[in-house]
Amino acid sequence: MLFPPTALQLLHTLTLIEGEGLGMAYEYFVRRRLLLNWYRARPYPQRLLIAGLPEKHGFAFDFFLLAQEWTAELVIVDERPHRLAKCQRLVAAAQHQGYFHNLTPTYLPVTDLIHLPELQQTFDLALSAELLQRIPSEWVPRFWHTLCQRTKAIGLFAPNADNPAHQLYSHLPGLYLDDMHTIALMAHESQVRVGYLDIPPFPPGVSRSPDQREQAAAGLFNQLSIWLLELYARLEPYFGRRWSRGRAHTVYALATLAK
């Protein structure tokens, strides 16, 4: 291989297992870097909760990868049994290919995602992506309160309502950055950080068939593209908020609770 394997290339392999492509791998790469940077000043979490799977796109495999690296116990909750079952099948497929070794996730169906009555444990960190937009706005404070009762830190990611092109492609409603800030501030005496994320240099909606994705992943040009894309992704934290507002695919809120 002319170009050495990169972190983005690994994530691209995982997104192919999910049935996704390079755009999702880019999202995973920048989200993973954000979370690692945010969490680096404290001990690794021993118990990690994925509080609801993404509504449509992918299965947040970057969260699974973090759990493996942190050697954390991983619990995934969702009120859609079919979505949990598909996630379990895809994780098993990834493990068959050598990924997620020594990771034994617990998949917990819940009847109520807002209150999580079946979930008895407490956690060091709760993460969720592409979930908030499918919760009725009047129930979001209750969902946030439930997470605050169960964990010490929270990271939430949602589609960016200020990027209409991405909403048109994803067919998902979005949230504004001010919405995320308001939600995060519901945790009193918490340390809150909000921002924009996932600003790839290509437009949303670019897609290929599964066969095309597999062929491209092995090509020399694709290896060069991924190598250059990773260099670009490492610059994303330096993009200004004003410039990112209408271009970012994701808004996020990170909160460290006072416990």
Steps between C-alpha positions, in 0.01 A plus 500: 500500500652833390327702772514364856164416665344793684239536773253624240567193287419274796178689560416476129528121523258503794250722320503260202388226740216731606404555135621860511792671331775758526274781616405301809864407558589871494226571756632223724856628470427859608254392770746251643778763512264742674404246765855384562614860543208580730551195719881488514533690831310239701516124553358285223132417554442150638133493399379652172137542395380551144168668573308420184635395161506741203162543334605402146869531413753254638525355849755730666781246464745768615340474845560123495862561407542740791351244739751244377795737540387608844424135595165629620186299562260598222120511519281601205136592558230565241123464480517343150578127533562462125760777511677339796496160328653639182767678701583176679534316166730765356719511811532120479599537133764758595632270771522219246728728297722570800348819641353567844698215656447453874181707475178338621222758469170470681199581280206611713156559345305763691132585488557870565812674371421817694493346848698175439311300764682174418842656553613456860875566474688826522774600254808715468406626155188503281521564126235539236499600133217580259241450773383834643324602178255207535406584859204740530638834619283501812659171611864598442543654851371179656739290289792722602397475865490120472856495365617737773370255759684205342840638400787738581550640150290530184581546132211562259522548122216607271447613138574869448184695422708784353612276212193455274700303239585232754141484625380455141735204453453336840120552509537578870398812690776679686580704807667838523813561703299716741265204552794280602630766736161537664469123544847465649446785748213304653769316696567756772862557605626304202789585271347541155653513154306535174608536141482398135649177365532297181586745221632280217635659181237329286125569478243284681321235300799361310442123504616181329369147477642237743708351216639840407589566863686172532692556175588857588626403845773288343605748232820703503316826430266431792796439731644838403159665542457359849851606599434859384152501654642405839743792480205729425295352786776577748461869412125507567529613866657823372211592273318806632151460645352757262643318196393159633143597580343433159747228396523263797288187492486467878454706815614361832479555873745358754427529870703394803263477794583622848495170690 
